[in-house]
Structure formats: C-alpha cells, structure tokens
Amino acid sequence: MIILITGASHTGKTLLSQKLIEQYKYPCLSIDHLKMGLIRSGYTSLTPDDDDKLTDYLWPIIREMIKTAIENHQNMIVEGCYIPFDWRKDFDEKYLSDIRFLCLAFSEEYIKNHFEEIKLHASDIECRLDDSDCTIQSLIASNRSYVDGFKACGETVNIVDGNYNDVIDFERHDMVFNQLVPELSVSDIVASKRFYTDVLGFKVEYERIGDKFAFLSLGEAQLMINQINGHWETGKMEYPFGRGINFQIEIDDVDDLVKRVKDNGIVPFMDTFMSRYECDGVCYTEKEVLIQDPDGYLLRFSETQSES
C-alpha cells in the first residue's frame, strides 16, 4: 500500500507521516528531502521558491517510484507538497487500488483562531530554520489553494476546523465501517493479502504490519484478515477453514472475476452458475461463482442479472 500525504504548509503532514512510520513500520519518502537533495547537489537550477516548476520537475520521479513500489508489492509513505491536483490521471486502476490519498488543510476560521498554536508546532518534527514568511494571510491563501485545487479534481480534502487529532486519525479517513465485518484467521497473511488484492481485486484500506492484520474492501463489502495468533481459535485450525459458512459478496462482473481467477491458475470450487431467489414477492436472478481462498474459506460472488 502507498500512503500519499499532501497538504498546505504547517498542516502536520510530516507529523502524520511520523506517526504512520511508527505504527505501520513503512518506509517514508519525504518529497522535501528529495527536493533539497536535487537542489543542493546541483542536479537542478531550481530553488525552493520555484513551487510550480518544482511540481513539474519532481512529480514524474515520484510517480514512477510509486509505480515501482506497487509493482514490487512494497509499502511506502510518500509525504510532501509538489503533488499535482490531478495526480490520479497518471495511474490506471491497478495502481490506484493500492494508493491511499490524504490531503490536509486548515479552514480560514481555524487559522485565525489558532495561528500562534500553529506556529508553535511548526518544528515538532522538522527544524524550520526560518519561518518568518508564515503569516495568517499566507496560510489562508495557501490552504484555500489546496482546498479549491484538489476539490476541483474530485478529491476529498480533510479540513481541520476543530479537533486536530481527529482529522489526522488516518484509519478514520474515507472509511464507513459496516456494522458486521467478518475477520478471518489465516495461515499466511502475505499469501492471503496477495490473493485478495491481486487476484480478487480487494483494496487494502489499512493494515498493521506488526500484528499481521489487514482490513480489506471490495465495493461496499468489508473483510478483515489476521494471521493465526492464538487469540481467536475455538478449535483446531485445519484446511479448509470456515467449514459450514460462505461469504456472499455482490460484484458487478462475475465473468471478469472468473477470468482473473483462472488466469492465476486457480480452479473455482464451483464454476459460474445461475440462481433464483425470492424476497418479499420479488424474484432475483443471480450469476454466481464459488471460490476458496488459500485457507479454504468459501467466497460466493454474485452478480444480479434481473428482477421479476
């Protein structure tokens, strides 16, 4: 998973990145460090004040580093400015499903009411040698630019307007948790995560590497996987796991899923079949397929064909 963090100056991007480094043990690419390395080594004549030109110069490098990390199944935090508002156009869906994007900004009211506090925390993680150019007016203008620019491209901007810690709580962003979320004990978290993401198309919403845990989603379906740890087993864990239960997951295209599964050398437990179900006087025709995950859990993927 790539965690892509951007936002206006002083909004706490680096602080959030540091928290995530400690929590997830992911490596972090600081765009500011990359920028200064290129400037100080003489590889570019640009200066730290050339914001727009630096975006054009740095983004192609950052973009390809992100793609390489995803292709190699590596996790990484990428933090800093110089991420274009329309960054998504540079990635197709196979990359976007592995990218979590977070943009931080202050509301104008928050800046006016908390300016001195913002300045006080300016060097919480990095030591700013000169912060004299940070004024209420410049912060308002910078934050408004980020909000307007990213929202115009359809992005969600996480605006600090009250409790700052709530806004930088990464696991809460863009997630509405279902009231029932199954958690599957798996024998190999790496193998299971690759199966669910690379083969079935699930997205990693967040994970705790040290705990060997991942929270996955596919459309509105949600699933947790956790490597066997001795906490949740009520009996001997033998293949196939989850005997007597199947998880129905509604998708848009069963045929496409079956093709991907077979292309990966996996034989469905039960190949594509049609089912009819009656509910409150309405008959639904479903195209379905049954697939077992690496531990034998039975997944039933359904595509609604018609109602009558």
N, C-alpha and C positions, 0 to 999 in steps of 0.2 A: 504494500500500500504506500502511496505517495501522499503525504500531508502537505498541501500547498498553502502557505500562510502569507497574506499580504495585508496592506492597510496603510493608513496615513502615518506620518512620523509621530512618535511618542505614544502610540496606542497600545503598546505592550506586545508587539509581535515577537520580539526576542525573548521576553519573559515567558510567553506561552510556549515558545519553542523549547526553552529550557525545561519547563515542566513536563513536556511531552517526551523529551530525551530521557529524563529521569524515570518517567512512567513506563514508556514502551521500549526503552533501550535502542531506539532507532538512531542511525547516524543523521547528522544535520548538515545541509548545505546552506551557509549564510551567503546570500547574494551580495551583501555589503563587503564581506571578506573577499569574494571573487572579484568584485569591482575594484577594490583597493589593490589587490594583488596585480591586476592587469594594468592599473594606472601607475603604481609605484615601480613596476618592473619595466615600464616604458613600452609595453605592447600596444598601448593606445595613447593618443594625444588628448583624449577626452579628460575632463576634470570632474570632480564630484558635483559640480554645479550644473553639469550638462544632462539634466534629468531625462528629457525626451530622447536625446541621442543615445544615452546610456541604455534606455529600454530597448531601442532598436539594435544596439550592439550586443547586449547581454542576453536578451531573451532567446535568440536561436541556440546559444550554447546551453542555457538552462533547459530549454525544451528538449534537446537531444539527450541531455543527461537523464532527464526524467524518463524518456522512452527507453533508454538503455537499462535503467534500473528496473522498470516494469518487465521488460523482456527477460531479464535475468532473475525475476521473482525476488527482487530485493526491496526492502522497505527503506524509506528515506523521508526526512522532513526537509522541505525547501522553504526558506523564510526570507522575506525582504520586500523591498519595493521593486520596481522595474518589471512587473508582470503586467502585460497589456490587458486592457479591459476585455478584449475579445479573444483571450487566450485559448478558449475551447476549440476554436476553428482549426487549431494546429494539431488536434488529436482526433483520431477516429474512436469509435465506441470501445474497441478492445483495450485502449489506453484509458479512456475516461472512466471506465468502471473501476479502475484501480486508483483514482485520484480523489482525495477529499479536499475540497477548497474551502478556505475560510478567510474572509476579509473583515478586518476590524476598523471601526470608525467611531469617533465621538460625535454626539449631537452638539449643535451650537449651544444649547442651554447647558449641557454638561461642561463644555469648555469654559463658559462664562462663570459657572458656579464652582468649578474645581481646578481652575488654571494653576494656582500655586501648588496644589497637590500633584497635578500632572508633572509640573517642573521638578518637584521634589523627588519623583520616582524616575526621572529621566535616565539616571545612571544605575538603576537597580542591577542590571546585568552587564551592560557595556559602559565604559567610562567615556562620557562625551567631553572632549577637550574644550569645546566652545559651543555653548547653547544660547548665545546671545541673540541669535536670529529667530528664536522661537517666541512669538508674541501671540496674544489672543487672536489678533486679526489673521496672522499667517496660519495658525492652527485651524481656524474656522474655514478659511479658504481651501486649505489642503484637504481637510476632511470632507467638505462639500464636493470637491472634485472627485474624490474616491467614491463617495456615495452615488453621485449622479452618473459617473462613468460606468461603474460596474452594474448598477441597476439598469441602465440603458441597454446593456448587453444581456439582461435577463438573470444576472447573478443576485444571490442573497447577500446582503451586507449586514453584518452583526453590529448593530449600533449600540454603543454604550450610552445609556441615558439614565441609569440608576445604579444598581449593584454591579460593579465592575467584575467581580469574581463570577457572577452568574453568566456573564457574556463570554468569558474566556474558558468556561467549562466545556471542553472540547466534545465530550461524549454526549452533550445535550443538543448540539447543533444539528439542525435539519433532521432530527430523529423524532418520530412519534412512535412510541413503543406500543405494540399490541398488548392487550390485556392477558393474552395467553401466548407465551413464546417457549416452544419446546427447547430443551437443552440436551444434546446427545453426547454421551460419553463415548469417545473414540479412542482407538488404539494408537493412532499416529496422527497428531494434529497437522503435520506438514502434508502428508498424503491426503488427508480429508479436505484440508483447505484448498489444495490444488484441484481435487475432484470437483468440489462445489463451485469454485470460481472459474477454472479453466475449461471444464467440461460442461457443467450445467449453467454457467453464466451468473452465479450469485455474485453479489458485491460485498466486500468486507467493509462493514460500517465502522467497526473499531476492533482492536484486539489487544490482549495483554500477553505480550510475548513470554514474560517470565512465568505466567500461570498456564501457558499453553492453551489459551482461550481465544475464540473469535466469535464476533456477532455478525451474522450474515443476513442479507436481504435479497429477495428477488421480487421486484414489483412491490406489492404490499405484504408479501409473505416474509416472515422473520424466523430465524433459526439460530441457535447457539450451539457451538461445538467446543468441547473441552476434553483434553486428553485425560484418560483414566487416572485418577489421583487418590482413590481410596475413600473419597468422601460420599459419593452418591450411589455406589453399587449396593443393591439389595440382595444380590446373589452372584453366582459365578458368571463372569462375562465370557461367553462362548459364541463363536460365529454360528449363525447370523444373529447379530444384536437386534433387540427390539422385536422379538417374536410376538406375533399377535397384534401388531399395530402397523398402520401405514399412514403416511402423512400426505394428504391431498393438497396439491399446490396448483392454483389456477394460472395458466400462462396463455400467451397469445398464439403461439405456433408450435404445436406438438411435433409436426413433421420436421421442422428445423432442429428441434432439440434431439429427436431420434437420430437424425443425420450426424450431428456433432458427437453424440454418444458412440455411434457405430464407427465413426471416423477415428475415434480414440481407442478402438479395439474392444469396446465394452458391449456385451450382449444383454439387451433388456431382459429382465425377469419375465415380463410378458409384453410382447410387441404390441404395436398400435391396435386398438380395438374400439368399438363404439358401444356406448352405454346410454340407457334412457332412465331418467329419474323423474319421479313425480313429486312435486312440492306445492301444497296449497292449490291443487287443481291445475297447476301448470306443469307440462312435461318438458324436460330439458334433455337434449341430445348432446352427449359429450364425447369428444375424441380423447382417448386416454392411453397412457403407457405406464408400465410399472418398471422402475429402475432401482437396483440396490446400490447403496453407497459402498465404499471399501470395507465397512464392517458389517454389511448385510442389512442395514436399516432400509425399509421398503418405502420408496417415494412414489406417489401416484400423481403424475402430471396430467392435468385436464384442460381441454380447450372447448369452450361452449360453441356448439355448431348451430343450434336453433332452439326456439321455444315454441310451444304449441298449447 
